[in-house]
Every structure is written in structure tokens, then in C-alpha cells.
């Protein structure tokens, strides 16, 4: 069975220094061990591109916002 990955999971895989990177990787590995096929759709690619192409300070949340 296919399982749609949330865009945040995909993003964390490409941010090895992020505190959730290991969790995202472990979750995907667990899904595969259970026989699931993680997948993504064009919307995920678009969302990934939007976030990944911004500068770091534009992706951070600030209390002033």
C-alpha cells in the first residue's frame, strides 16, 4: 500500500541538522519495514521547492509576525 508523505517529512530529510531529521528518516524506514511504499505527489514537490528556495531567515518563525 502506498502512503503519501507530508511535505514536512520530505523537507526534514534534506535538513540533516534539523532536530526532526532523524525522526523523519526513522518513520520512513518503519513504514518500509511494515510493507508500505512511501510516495509523494507534485504538490509535495511544489511545497518543497517553495520552502527550500527561500533564504533561511525567511523560513524561520519570529514572535513579531
PDBQT receptor file of N, H, CA, C and O in Angstrom, charges set to zero:
ATOM      1  N   UNK A   1       0.839  -1.169   0.000  1.00  0.00    +0.000 N 
ATOM      2  CA  UNK A   1       0.000   0.000   0.000  1.00  0.00    +0.000 C 
ATOM      3  C   UNK A   1       0.893   1.245   0.000  1.00  0.00    +0.000 C 
ATOM      4  O   UNK A   1       1.916   1.302   0.683  1.00  0.00    +0.000 OA
ATOM      5  N   UNK A   2       0.477   2.223  -0.779  1.00  0.00    +0.000 N 
ATOM      6  H   UNK A   2      -0.353   2.176  -1.334  1.00  0.00    +0.000 HD
ATOM      7  CA  UNK A   2       1.227   3.476  -0.834  1.00  0.00    +0.000 C 
ATOM      8  C   UNK A   2       0.787   4.399   0.299  1.00  0.00    +0.000 C 
ATOM      9  O   UNK A   2      -0.385   4.436   0.674  1.00  0.00    +0.000 OA
ATOM     10  N   UNK A   3       1.750   5.140   0.833  1.00  0.00    +0.000 N 
ATOM     11  H   UNK A   3       2.702   5.111   0.528  1.00  0.00    +0.000 HD
ATOM     12  CA  UNK A   3       1.490   6.112   1.892  1.00  0.00    +0.000 C 
ATOM     13  C   UNK A   3       2.046   7.453   1.429  1.00  0.00    +0.000 C 
ATOM     14  O   UNK A   3       3.228   7.561   1.102  1.00  0.00    +0.000 OA
ATOM     15  N   UNK A   4       1.198   8.465   1.403  1.00  0.00    +0.000 N 
ATOM     16  H   UNK A   4       0.238   8.377   1.669  1.00  0.00    +0.000 HD
ATOM     17  CA  UNK A   4       1.609   9.801   0.983  1.00  0.00    +0.000 C 
ATOM     18  C   UNK A   4       2.406  10.469   2.093  1.00  0.00    +0.000 C 
ATOM     19  O   UNK A   4       1.938  10.586   3.225  1.00  0.00    +0.000 OA
ATOM     20  N   UNK A   5       3.610  10.905   1.758  1.00  0.00    +0.000 N 
ATOM     21  H   UNK A   5       3.990  10.811   0.837  1.00  0.00    +0.000 HD
ATOM     22  CA  UNK A   5       4.454  11.604   2.723  1.00  0.00    +0.000 C 
ATOM     23  C   UNK A   5       4.068  13.073   2.770  1.00  0.00    +0.000 C 
ATOM     24  O   UNK A   5       3.854  13.699   1.732  1.00  0.00    +0.000 OA
ATOM     25  N   UNK A   6       3.981  13.608   3.948  1.00  0.00    +0.000 N 
ATOM     26  H   UNK A   6       4.155  13.099   4.791  1.00  0.00    +0.000 HD
ATOM     27  CA  UNK A   6       3.745  15.031   4.121  1.00  0.00    +0.000 C 
ATOM     28  C   UNK A   6       4.991  15.797   3.674  1.00  0.00    +0.000 C 
ATOM     29  O   UNK A   6       6.113  15.307   3.804  1.00  0.00    +0.000 OA
ATOM     30  N   UNK A   7       4.782  16.983   3.154  1.00  0.00    +0.000 N 
ATOM     31  H   UNK A   7       3.871  17.381   3.048  1.00  0.00    +0.000 HD
ATOM     32  CA  UNK A   7       5.899  17.800   2.672  1.00  0.00    +0.000 C 
ATOM     33  C   UNK A   7       6.931  18.061   3.767  1.00  0.00    +0.000 C 
ATOM     34  O   UNK A   7       8.125  18.149   3.481  1.00  0.00    +0.000 OA
ATOM     35  N   UNK A   8       6.490  18.184   4.998  1.00  0.00    +0.000 N 
ATOM     36  H   UNK A   8       5.520  18.113   5.231  1.00  0.00    +0.000 HD
ATOM     37  CA  UNK A   8       7.428  18.436   6.100  1.00  0.00    +0.000 C 
ATOM     38  C   UNK A   8       8.374  17.255   6.314  1.00  0.00    +0.000 C 
ATOM     39  O   UNK A   8       9.536  17.450   6.670  1.00  0.00    +0.000 OA
ATOM     40  N   UNK A   9       7.889  16.047   6.101  1.00  0.00    +0.000 N 
ATOM     41  H   UNK A   9       6.945  15.889   5.812  1.00  0.00    +0.000 HD
ATOM     42  CA  UNK A   9       8.753  14.869   6.221  1.00  0.00    +0.000 C 
ATOM     43  C   UNK A   9       9.854  14.932   5.160  1.00  0.00    +0.000 C 
ATOM     44  O   UNK A   9      11.027  14.703   5.453  1.00  0.00    +0.000 OA
ATOM     45  N   UNK A  10       9.459  15.244   3.933  1.00  0.00    +0.000 N 
ATOM     46  H   UNK A  10       8.506  15.430   3.695  1.00  0.00    +0.000 HD
ATOM     47  CA  UNK A  10      10.429  15.338   2.840  1.00  0.00    +0.000 C 
ATOM     48  C   UNK A  10      11.446  16.442   3.125  1.00  0.00    +0.000 C 
ATOM     49  O   UNK A  10      12.644  16.261   2.911  1.00  0.00    +0.000 OA
ATOM     50  N   UNK A  11      10.967  17.575   3.605  1.00  0.00    +0.000 N 
ATOM     51  H   UNK A  11       9.994  17.723   3.779  1.00  0.00    +0.000 HD
ATOM     52  CA  UNK A  11      11.876  18.685   3.930  1.00  0.00    +0.000 C 
ATOM     53  C   UNK A  11      12.903  18.278   4.974  1.00  0.00    +0.000 C 
ATOM     54  O   UNK A  11      14.083  18.604   4.845  1.00  0.00    +0.000 OA
ATOM     55  N   UNK A  12      12.466  17.571   6.001  1.00  0.00    +0.000 N 
ATOM     56  H   UNK A  12      11.508  17.305   6.105  1.00  0.00    +0.000 HD
ATOM     57  CA  UNK A  12      13.383  17.187   7.077  1.00  0.00    +0.000 C 
ATOM     58  C   UNK A  12      14.469  16.239   6.587  1.00  0.00    +0.000 C 
ATOM     59  O   UNK A  12      15.577  16.241   7.124  1.00  0.00    +0.000 OA
ATOM     60  N   UNK A  13      14.169  15.432   5.581  1.00  0.00    +0.000 N 
ATOM     61  H   UNK A  13      13.269  15.430   5.145  1.00  0.00    +0.000 HD
ATOM     62  CA  UNK A  13      15.181  14.533   5.027  1.00  0.00    +0.000 C 
ATOM     63  C   UNK A  13      16.335  15.300   4.399  1.00  0.00    +0.000 C 
ATOM     64  O   UNK A  13      17.463  14.811   4.343  1.00  0.00    +0.000 OA
ATOM     65  N   UNK A  14      16.042  16.503   3.929  1.00  0.00    +0.000 N 
ATOM     66  H   UNK A  14      15.126  16.901   3.975  1.00  0.00    +0.000 HD
ATOM     67  CA  UNK A  14      17.067  17.329   3.289  1.00  0.00    +0.000 C 
ATOM     68  C   UNK A  14      17.667  18.362   4.238  1.00  0.00    +0.000 C 
ATOM     69  O   UNK A  14      18.411  19.247   3.816  1.00  0.00    +0.000 OA
ATOM     70  N   UNK A  15      17.338  18.242   5.518  1.00  0.00    +0.000 N 
ATOM     71  H   UNK A  15      16.733  17.523   5.861  1.00  0.00    +0.000 HD
ATOM     72  CA  UNK A  15      17.896  19.117   6.548  1.00  0.00    +0.000 C 
ATOM     73  C   UNK A  15      18.505  18.250   7.649  1.00  0.00    +0.000 C 
ATOM     74  O   UNK A  15      17.933  18.136   8.732  1.00  0.00    +0.000 OA
ATOM     75  N   UNK A  16      19.656  17.640   7.382  1.00  0.00    +0.000 N 
ATOM     76  H   UNK A  16      20.122  17.732   6.501  1.00  0.00    +0.000 HD
ATOM     77  CA  UNK A  16      20.228  16.705   8.357  1.00  0.00    +0.000 C 
ATOM     78  C   UNK A  16      20.557  17.323   9.712  1.00  0.00    +0.000 C 
ATOM     79  O   UNK A  16      20.680  16.596  10.698  1.00  0.00    +0.000 OA
ATOM     80  N   UNK A  17      20.702  18.631   9.786  1.00  0.00    +0.000 N 
ATOM     81  H   UNK A  17      20.603  19.222   8.985  1.00  0.00    +0.000 HD
ATOM     82  CA  UNK A  17      20.985  19.283  11.069  1.00  0.00    +0.000 C 
ATOM     83  C   UNK A  17      19.720  19.604  11.858  1.00  0.00    +0.000 C 
ATOM     84  O   UNK A  17      19.804  20.018  13.015  1.00  0.00    +0.000 OA
ATOM     85  N   UNK A  18      18.561  19.420  11.255  1.00  0.00    +0.000 N 
ATOM     86  H   UNK A  18      18.493  19.084  10.315  1.00  0.00    +0.000 HD
ATOM     87  CA  UNK A  18      17.295  19.721  11.934  1.00  0.00    +0.000 C 
ATOM     88  C   UNK A  18      17.012  18.640  12.980  1.00  0.00    +0.000 C 
ATOM     89  O   UNK A  18      17.320  17.467  12.768  1.00  0.00    +0.000 OA
ATOM     90  N   UNK A  19      16.434  19.037  14.091  1.00  0.00    +0.000 N 
ATOM     91  H   UNK A  19      16.184  19.989  14.264  1.00  0.00    +0.000 HD
ATOM     92  CA  UNK A  19      16.172  18.090  15.185  1.00  0.00    +0.000 C 
ATOM     93  C   UNK A  19      15.180  16.989  14.799  1.00  0.00    +0.000 C 
ATOM     94  O   UNK A  19      15.156  15.940  15.442  1.00  0.00    +0.000 OA
ATOM     95  N   UNK A  20      14.370  17.205  13.773  1.00  0.00    +0.000 N 
ATOM     96  H   UNK A  20      14.390  18.057  13.250  1.00  0.00    +0.000 HD
ATOM     97  CA  UNK A  20      13.389  16.200  13.358  1.00  0.00    +0.000 C 
ATOM     98  C   UNK A  20      13.859  15.336  12.184  1.00  0.00    +0.000 C 
ATOM     99  O   UNK A  20      13.122  14.463  11.726  1.00  0.00    +0.000 OA
ATOM    100  N   UNK A  21      15.051  15.567  11.708  1.00  0.00    +0.000 N 
ATOM    101  H   UNK A  21      15.649  16.277  12.081  1.00  0.00    +0.000 HD
ATOM    102  CA  UNK A  21      15.564  14.815  10.564  1.00  0.00    +0.000 C 
ATOM    103  C   UNK A  21      15.636  13.322  10.853  1.00  0.00    +0.000 C 
ATOM    104  O   UNK A  21      15.198  12.509  10.038  1.00  0.00    +0.000 OA
ATOM    105  N   UNK A  22      16.175  12.964  11.983  1.00  0.00    +0.000 N 
ATOM    106  H   UNK A  22      16.530  13.625  12.645  1.00  0.00    +0.000 HD
ATOM    107  CA  UNK A  22      16.312  11.552  12.351  1.00  0.00    +0.000 C 
ATOM    108  C   UNK A  22      14.947  10.902  12.527  1.00  0.00    +0.000 C 
ATOM    109  O   UNK A  22      14.751   9.750  12.143  1.00  0.00    +0.000 OA
ATOM    110  N   UNK A  23      14.011  11.634  13.104  1.00  0.00    +0.000 N 
ATOM    111  H   UNK A  23      14.170  12.570  13.417  1.00  0.00    +0.000 HD
ATOM    112  CA  UNK A  23      12.656  11.109  13.304  1.00  0.00    +0.000 C 
ATOM    113  C   UNK A  23      11.989  10.838  11.960  1.00  0.00    +0.000 C 
ATOM    114  O   UNK A  23      11.347   9.804  11.779  1.00  0.00    +0.000 OA
ATOM    115  N   UNK A  24      12.140  11.763  11.022  1.00  0.00    +0.000 N 
ATOM    116  H   UNK A  24      12.661  12.604  11.168  1.00  0.00    +0.000 HD
ATOM    117  CA  UNK A  24      11.548  11.593   9.693  1.00  0.00    +0.000 C 
ATOM    118  C   UNK A  24      12.139  10.375   8.994  1.00  0.00    +0.000 C 
ATOM    119  O   UNK A  24      11.413   9.581   8.396  1.00  0.00    +0.000 OA
ATOM    120  N   UNK A  25      13.447  10.235   9.071  1.00  0.00    +0.000 N 
ATOM    121  H   UNK A  25      14.036  10.881   9.557  1.00  0.00    +0.000 HD
ATOM    122  CA  UNK A  25      14.104   9.099   8.433  1.00  0.00    +0.000 C 
ATOM    123  C   UNK A  25      13.661   7.782   9.069  1.00  0.00    +0.000 C 
ATOM    124  O   UNK A  25      13.407   6.803   8.368  1.00  0.00    +0.000 OA
ATOM    125  N   UNK A  26      13.571   7.763  10.386  1.00  0.00    +0.000 N 
ATOM    126  H   UNK A  26      13.777   8.558  10.956  1.00  0.00    +0.000 HD
ATOM    127  CA  UNK A  26      13.135   6.550  11.091  1.00  0.00    +0.000 C 
ATOM    128  C   UNK A  26      11.696   6.179  10.742  1.00  0.00    +0.000 C 
ATOM    129  O   UNK A  26      11.373   5.001  10.589  1.00  0.00    +0.000 OA
ATOM    130  N   UNK A  27      10.845   7.176  10.618  1.00  0.00    +0.000 N 
ATOM    131  H   UNK A  27      11.107   8.133  10.742  1.00  0.00    +0.000 HD
ATOM    132  CA  UNK A  27       9.440   6.923  10.283  1.00  0.00    +0.000 C 
ATOM    133  C   UNK A  27       9.310   6.295   8.901  1.00  0.00    +0.000 C 
ATOM    134  O   UNK A  27       8.527   5.366   8.705  1.00  0.00    +0.000 OA
ATOM    135  N   UNK A  28      10.073   6.803   7.951  1.00  0.00    +0.000 N 
ATOM    136  H   UNK A  28      10.709   7.558   8.110  1.00  0.00    +0.000 HD
ATOM    137  CA  UNK A  28      10.028   6.250   6.598  1.00  0.00    +0.000 C 
ATOM    138  C   UNK A  28      10.569   4.822   6.589  1.00  0.00    +0.000 C 
ATOM    139  O   UNK A  28      10.003   3.945   5.938  1.00  0.00    +0.000 OA
ATOM    140  N   UNK A  29      11.649   4.593   7.302  1.00  0.00    +0.000 N 
ATOM    141  H   UNK A  29      12.110   5.305   7.832  1.00  0.00    +0.000 HD
ATOM    142  CA  UNK A  29      12.200   3.239   7.370  1.00  0.00    +0.000 C 
ATOM    143  C   UNK A  29      11.202   2.269   8.000  1.00  0.00    +0.000 C 
ATOM    144  O   UNK A  29      11.080   1.128   7.554  1.00  0.00    +0.000 OA
ATOM    145  N   UNK A  30      10.494   2.714   9.030  1.00  0.00    +0.000 N 
ATOM    146  H   UNK A  30      10.594   3.640   9.393  1.00  0.00    +0.000 HD
ATOM    147  CA  UNK A  30       9.498   1.869   9.691  1.00  0.00    +0.000 C 
ATOM    148  C   UNK A  30       8.355   1.539   8.737  1.00  0.00    +0.000 C 
ATOM    149  O   UNK A  30       7.895   0.399   8.682  1.00  0.00    +0.000 OA
ATOM    150  N   UNK A  31       7.898   2.541   7.983  1.00  0.00    +0.000 N 
ATOM    151  H   UNK A  31       8.272   3.468   8.028  1.00  0.00    +0.000 HD
ATOM    152  CA  UNK A  31       6.838   2.302   7.001  1.00  0.00    +0.000 C 
ATOM    153  C   UNK A  31       7.269   1.225   6.001  1.00  0.00    +0.000 C 
ATOM    154  O   UNK A  31       6.497   0.323   5.675  1.00  0.00    +0.000 OA
ATOM    155  N   UNK A  32       8.504   1.329   5.520  1.00  0.00    +0.000 N 
ATOM    156  H   UNK A  32       9.132   2.062   5.784  1.00  0.00    +0.000 HD
ATOM    157  CA  UNK A  32       9.007   0.357   4.557  1.00  0.00    +0.000 C 
ATOM    158  C   UNK A  32       9.117  -1.040   5.175  1.00  0.00    +0.000 C 
ATOM    159  O   UNK A  32       8.828  -2.036   4.512  1.00  0.00    +0.000 OA
ATOM    160  N   UNK A  33       9.533  -1.114   6.436  1.00  0.00    +0.000 N 
ATOM    161  H   UNK A  33       9.768  -0.305   6.975  1.00  0.00    +0.000 HD
ATOM    162  CA  UNK A  33       9.633  -2.398   7.127  1.00  0.00    +0.000 C 
ATOM    163  C   UNK A  33       8.256  -3.055   7.266  1.00  0.00    +0.000 C 
ATOM    164  O   UNK A  33       8.137  -4.280   7.248  1.00  0.00    +0.000 OA
ATOM    165  N   UNK A  34       7.222  -2.221   7.404  1.00  0.00    +0.000 N 
ATOM    166  H   UNK A  34       7.319  -1.226   7.419  1.00  0.00    +0.000 HD
ATOM    167  CA  UNK A  34       5.859  -2.736   7.547  1.00  0.00    +0.000 C 
ATOM    168  C   UNK A  34       5.203  -3.043   6.201  1.00  0.00    +0.000 C 
ATOM    169  O   UNK A  34       4.048  -3.468   6.150  1.00  0.00    +0.000 OA
ATOM    170  N   UNK A  35       5.943  -2.826   5.114  1.00  0.00    +0.000 N 
ATOM    171  H   UNK A  35       6.880  -2.481   5.155  1.00  0.00    +0.000 HD
ATOM    172  CA  UNK A  35       5.433  -3.164   3.796  1.00  0.00    +0.000 C 
ATOM    173  C   UNK A  35       4.746  -2.024   3.053  1.00  0.00    +0.000 C 
ATOM    174  O   UNK A  35       4.157  -2.246   1.995  1.00  0.00    +0.000 OA
ATOM    175  N   UNK A  36       4.812  -0.827   3.583  1.00  0.00    +0.000 N 
ATOM    176  H   UNK A  36       5.291  -0.647   4.442  1.00  0.00    +0.000 HD
ATOM    177  CA  UNK A  36       4.217   0.326   2.921  1.00  0.00    +0.000 C 
ATOM    178  C   UNK A  36       5.222   0.938   1.951  1.00  0.00    +0.000 C 
ATOM    179  O   UNK A  36       6.432   0.776   2.110  1.00  0.00    +0.000 OA
ATOM    180  N   UNK A  37       4.711   1.639   0.953  1.00  0.00    +0.000 N 
ATOM    181  H   UNK A  37       3.728   1.770   0.824  1.00  0.00    +0.000 HD
ATOM    182  CA  UNK A  37       5.550   2.321  -0.027  1.00  0.00    +0.000 C 
ATOM    183  C   UNK A  37       5.356   3.825   0.105  1.00  0.00    +0.000 C 
ATOM    184  O   UNK A  37       4.366   4.367  -0.387  1.00  0.00    +0.000 OA
ATOM    185  N   UNK A  38       6.293   4.507   0.764  1.00  0.00    +0.000 N 
ATOM    186  H   UNK A  38       7.097   4.067   1.163  1.00  0.00    +0.000 HD
ATOM    187  CA  UNK A  38       6.183   5.970   0.877  1.00  0.00    +0.000 C 
ATOM    188  C   UNK A  38       6.247   6.607  -0.511  1.00  0.00    +0.000 C 
ATOM    189  O   UNK A  38       7.061   6.209  -1.344  1.00  0.00    +0.000 OA
ATOM    190  N   UNK A  39       5.394   7.586  -0.754  1.00  0.00    +0.000 N 
ATOM    191  H   UNK A  39       4.732   7.910  -0.077  1.00  0.00    +0.000 HD
ATOM    192  CA  UNK A  39       5.399   8.262  -2.044  1.00  0.00    +0.000 C 
ATOM    193  C   UNK A  39       5.085   9.744  -1.849  1.00  0.00    +0.000 C 
ATOM    194  O   UNK A  39       4.692  10.176  -0.765  1.00  0.00    +0.000 OA
ATOM    195  N   UNK A  40       5.265  10.498  -2.909  1.00  0.00    +0.000 N 
ATOM    196  H   UNK A  40       5.584  10.147  -3.789  1.00  0.00    +0.000 HD
ATOM    197  CA  UNK A  40       4.912  11.908  -2.888  1.00  0.00    +0.000 C 
ATOM    198  C   UNK A  40       4.262  12.263  -4.207  1.00  0.00    +0.000 C 
ATOM    199  O   UNK A  40       4.338  11.503  -5.172  1.00  0.00    +0.000 OA
ATOM    200  N   UNK A  41       3.626  13.415  -4.247  1.00  0.00    +0.000 N 
ATOM    201  H   UNK A  41       3.564  14.033  -3.464  1.00  0.00    +0.000 HD
ATOM    202  CA  UNK A  41       2.886  13.863  -5.421  1.00  0.00    +0.000 C 
ATOM    203  C   UNK A  41       3.420  15.231  -5.852  1.00  0.00    +0.000 C 
ATOM    204  O   UNK A  41       4.191  15.844  -5.115  1.00  0.00    +0.000 OA
ATOM    205  N   UNK A  42       3.029  15.714  -7.017  1.00  0.00    +0.000 N 
ATOM    206  H   UNK A  42       2.402  15.215  -7.616  1.00  0.00    +0.000 HD
ATOM    207  CA  UNK A  42       3.526  17.017  -7.475  1.00  0.00    +0.000 C 
ATOM    208  C   UNK A  42       3.327  18.150  -6.459  1.00  0.00    +0.000 C 
ATOM    209  O   UNK A  42       4.165  19.048  -6.378  1.00  0.00    +0.000 OA
ATOM    210  N   UNK A  43       2.262  18.127  -5.702  1.00  0.00    +0.000 N 
ATOM    211  H   UNK A  43       1.580  17.398  -5.768  1.00  0.00    +0.000 HD
ATOM    212  CA  UNK A  43       2.041  19.162  -4.683  1.00  0.00    +0.000 C 
ATOM    213  C   UNK A  43       3.184  19.171  -3.671  1.00  0.00    +0.000 C 
ATOM    214  O   UNK A  43       3.624  20.238  -3.246  1.00  0.00    +0.000 OA
ATOM    215  N   UNK A  44       3.670  17.982  -3.281  1.00  0.00    +0.000 N 
ATOM    216  H   UNK A  44       3.312  17.115  -3.627  1.00  0.00    +0.000 HD
ATOM    217  CA  UNK A  44       4.800  17.898  -2.352  1.00  0.00    +0.000 C 
ATOM    218  C   UNK A  44       6.051  18.530  -2.944  1.00  0.00    +0.000 C 
ATOM    219  O   UNK A  44       6.793  19.231  -2.256  1.00  0.00    +0.000 OA
ATOM    220  N   UNK A  45       6.274  18.274  -4.226  1.00  0.00    +0.000 N 
ATOM    221  H   UNK A  45       5.671  17.705  -4.785  1.00  0.00    +0.000 HD
ATOM    222  CA  UNK A  45       7.445  18.836  -4.899  1.00  0.00    +0.000 C 
ATOM    223  C   UNK A  45       7.347  20.357  -4.920  1.00  0.00    +0.000 C 
ATOM    224  O   UNK A  45       8.334  21.048  -4.664  1.00  0.00    +0.000 OA
ATOM    225  N   UNK A  46       6.173  20.876  -5.220  1.00  0.00    +0.000 N 
ATOM    226  H   UNK A  46       5.371  20.315  -5.428  1.00  0.00    +0.000 HD
ATOM    227  CA  UNK A  46       5.967  22.325  -5.237  1.00  0.00    +0.000 C 
ATOM    228  C   UNK A  46       6.226  22.921  -3.853  1.00  0.00    +0.000 C 
ATOM    229  O   UNK A  46       6.953  23.906  -3.725  1.00  0.00    +0.000 OA
ATOM    230  N   UNK A  47       5.631  22.322  -2.820  1.00  0.00    +0.000 N 
ATOM    231  H   UNK A  47       5.041  21.522  -2.925  1.00  0.00    +0.000 HD
ATOM    232  CA  UNK A  47       5.806  22.838  -1.458  1.00  0.00    +0.000 C 
ATOM    233  C   UNK A  47       7.274  22.762  -1.034  1.00  0.00    +0.000 C 
ATOM    234  O   UNK A  47       7.790  23.679  -0.396  1.00  0.00    +0.000 OA
ATOM    235  N   UNK A  48       7.939  21.669  -1.390  1.00  0.00    +0.000 N 
ATOM    236  H   UNK A  48       7.521  20.923  -1.908  1.00  0.00    +0.000 HD
ATOM    237  CA  UNK A  48       9.360  21.534  -1.083  1.00  0.00    +0.000 C 
ATOM    238  C   UNK A  48      10.143  22.664  -1.741  1.00  0.00    +0.000 C 
ATOM    239  O   UNK A  48      10.969  23.306  -1.093  1.00  0.00    +0.000 OA
ATOM    240  N   UNK A  49       9.890  22.905  -3.008  1.00  0.00    +0.000 N 
ATOM    241  H   UNK A  49       9.219  22.383  -3.534  1.00  0.00    +0.000 HD
ATOM    242  CA  UNK A  49      10.615  23.938  -3.756  1.00  0.00    +0.000 C 
ATOM    243  C   UNK A  49      10.396  25.318  -3.140  1.00  0.00    +0.000 C 
ATOM    244  O   UNK A  49      11.344  26.094  -3.013  1.00  0.00    +0.000 OA
ATOM    245  N   UNK A  50       9.166  25.630  -2.759  1.00  0.00    +0.000 N 
ATOM    246  H   UNK A  50       8.396  25.000  -2.862  1.00  0.00    +0.000 HD
ATOM    247  CA  UNK A  50       8.863  26.937  -2.178  1.00  0.00    +0.000 C 
ATOM    248  C   UNK A  50       9.691  27.165  -0.915  1.00  0.00    +0.000 C 
ATOM    249  O   UNK A  50      10.279  28.231  -0.736  1.00  0.00    +0.000 OA
ATOM    250  N   UNK A  51       9.733  26.170  -0.050  1.00  0.00    +0.000 N 
ATOM    251  H   UNK A  51       9.256  25.303  -0.196  1.00  0.00    +0.000 HD
ATOM    252  CA  UNK A  51      10.459  26.314   1.216  1.00  0.00    +0.000 C 
ATOM    253  C   UNK A  51      11.970  26.240   0.990  1.00  0.00    +0.000 C 
ATOM    254  O   UNK A  51      12.720  27.052   1.532  1.00  0.00    +0.000 OA
ATOM    255  N   UNK A  52      12.411  25.281   0.201  1.00  0.00    +0.000 N 
ATOM    256  H   UNK A  52      11.802  24.621  -0.239  1.00  0.00    +0.000 HD
ATOM    257  CA  UNK A  52      13.846  25.071   0.007  1.00  0.00    +0.000 C 
ATOM    258  C   UNK A  52      14.518  26.219  -0.739  1.00  0.00    +0.000 C 
ATOM    259  O   UNK A  52      15.721  26.430  -0.589  1.00  0.00    +0.000 OA
ATOM    260  N   UNK A  53      13.770  26.950  -1.529  1.00  0.00    +0.000 N 
ATOM    261  H   UNK A  53      12.793  26.778  -1.652  1.00  0.00    +0.000 HD
ATOM    262  CA  UNK A  53      14.380  28.029  -2.310  1.00  0.00    +0.000 C 
ATOM    263  C   UNK A  53      14.361  29.373  -1.587  1.00  0.00    +0.000 C 
ATOM    264  O   UNK A  53      14.891  30.357  -2.104  1.00  0.00    +0.000 OA
ATOM    265  N   UNK A  54      13.758  29.428  -0.403  1.00  0.00    +0.000 N 
ATOM    266  H   UNK A  54      13.327  28.629   0.016  1.00  0.00    +0.000 HD
ATOM    267  CA  UNK A  54      13.775  30.660   0.393  1.00  0.00    +0.000 C 
ATOM    268  C   UNK A  54      15.062  30.735   1.195  1.00  0.00    +0.000 C 
ATOM    269  O   UNK A  54      15.691  29.715   1.476  1.00  0.00    +0.000 OA
ATOM    270  N   UNK A  55      15.443  31.933   1.557  1.00  0.00    +0.000 N 
ATOM    271  H   UNK A  55      14.932  32.762   1.329  1.00  0.00    +0.000 HD
ATOM    272  CA  UNK A  55      16.600  32.079   2.431  1.00  0.00    +0.000 C 
ATOM    273  C   UNK A  55      16.233  31.607   3.832  1.00  0.00    +0.000 C 
ATOM    274  O   UNK A  55      15.055  31.566   4.188  1.00  0.00    +0.000 OA
ATOM    275  N   UNK A  56      17.224  31.257   4.612  1.00  0.00    +0.000 N 
ATOM    276  H   UNK A  56      18.181  31.290   4.323  1.00  0.00    +0.000 HD
ATOM    277  CA  UNK A  56      16.988  30.702   5.945  1.00  0.00    +0.000 C 
ATOM    278  C   UNK A  56      16.154  31.633   6.825  1.00  0.00    +0.000 C 
ATOM    279  O   UNK A  56      15.249  31.172   7.521  1.00  0.00    +0.000 OA
ATOM    280  N   UNK A  57      16.445  32.929   6.804  1.00  0.00    +0.000 N 
ATOM    281  H   UNK A  57      17.181  33.303   6.239  1.00  0.00    +0.000 HD
ATOM    282  CA  UNK A  57      15.710  33.841   7.685  1.00  0.00    +0.000 C 
ATOM    283  C   UNK A  57      14.248  34.001   7.259  1.00  0.00    +0.000 C 
ATOM    284  O   UNK A  57      13.418  34.379   8.085  1.00  0.00    +0.000 OA
ATOM    285  N   UNK A  58      13.913  33.729   6.014  1.00  0.00    +0.000 N 
ATOM    286  H   UNK A  58      14.587  33.421   5.343  1.00  0.00    +0.000 HD
ATOM    287  CA  UNK A  58      12.523  33.806   5.550  1.00  0.00    +0.000 C 
ATOM    288  C   UNK A  58      11.726  32.581   5.965  1.00  0.00    +0.000 C 
ATOM    289  O   UNK A  58      10.497  32.634   5.992  1.00  0.00    +0.000 OA
ATOM    290  N   UNK A  59      12.399  31.471   6.290  1.00  0.00    +0.000 N 
ATOM    291  H   UNK A  59      13.398  31.428   6.268  1.00  0.00    +0.000 HD
ATOM    292  CA  UNK A  59      11.719  30.247   6.697  1.00  0.00    +0.000 C 
ATOM    293  C   UNK A  59      11.514  30.175   8.206  1.00  0.00    +0.000 C 
ATOM    294  O   UNK A  59      10.752  29.337   8.688  1.00  0.00    +0.000 OA
ATOM    295  N   UNK A  60      12.171  31.025   8.936  1.00  0.00    +0.000 N 
ATOM    296  H   UNK A  60      12.790  31.706   8.545  1.00  0.00    +0.000 HD
ATOM    297  CA  UNK A  60      12.084  30.982  10.394  1.00  0.00    +0.000 C 
ATOM    298  C   UNK A  60      10.862  31.761  10.866  1.00  0.00    +0.000 C 
ATOM    299  O   UNK A  60      10.501  32.792  10.297  1.00  0.00    +0.000 OA
ATOM    300  N   UNK A  61      10.244  31.251  11.906  1.00  0.00    +0.000 N 
ATOM    301  H   UNK A  61      10.537  30.414  12.368  1.00  0.00    +0.000 HD
ATOM    302  CA  UNK A  61       9.127  31.959  12.526  1.00  0.00    +0.000 C 
ATOM    303  C   UNK A  61       9.681  32.953  13.537  1.00  0.00    +0.000 C 
ATOM    304  O   UNK A  61      10.639  32.661  14.254  1.00  0.00    +0.000 OA
ATOM    305  N   UNK A  62       9.087  34.088  13.583  1.00  0.00    +0.000 N 
ATOM    306  H   UNK A  62       8.309  34.325  13.001  1.00  0.00    +0.000 HD
ATOM    307  CA  UNK A  62       9.510  35.055  14.602  1.00  0.00    +0.000 C 
ATOM    308  C   UNK A  62       8.294  35.442  15.415  1.00  0.00    +0.000 C 
ATOM    309  O   UNK A  62       7.164  35.379  14.931  1.00  0.00    +0.000 OA
ATOM    310  N   UNK A  63       8.526  35.837  16.638  1.00  0.00    +0.000 N 
ATOM    311  H   UNK A  63       9.444  35.888  17.031  1.00  0.00    +0.000 HD
ATOM    312  CA  UNK A  63       7.434  36.220  17.515  1.00  0.00    +0.000 C 
ATOM    313  C   UNK A  63       6.778  37.511  17.061  1.00  0.00    +0.000 C 
ATOM    314  O   UNK A  63       5.644  37.793  17.450  1.00  0.00    +0.000 OA
ATOM    315  N   UNK A  64       7.459  38.298  16.251  1.00  0.00    +0.000 N 
ATOM    316  H   UNK A  64       8.380  38.069  15.935  1.00  0.00    +0.000 HD
ATOM    317  CA  UNK A  64       6.911  39.560  15.795  1.00  0.00    +0.000 C 
ATOM    318  C   UNK A  64       5.842  39.377  14.730  1.00  0.00    +0.000 C 
ATOM    319  O   UNK A  64       5.037  40.280  14.500  1.00  0.00    +0.000 OA
ATOM    320  N   UNK A  65       5.824  38.220  14.077  1.00  0.00    +0.000 N 
ATOM    321  H   UNK A  65       6.478  37.487  14.264  1.00  0.00    +0.000 HD
ATOM    322  CA  UNK A  65       4.865  38.005  12.998  1.00  0.00    +0.000 C 
ATOM    323  C   UNK A  65       3.488  37.700  13.519  1.00  0.00    +0.000 C 
ATOM    324  O   UNK A  65       2.563  37.492  12.733  1.00  0.00    +0.000 OA
TER     325      UNK A  65
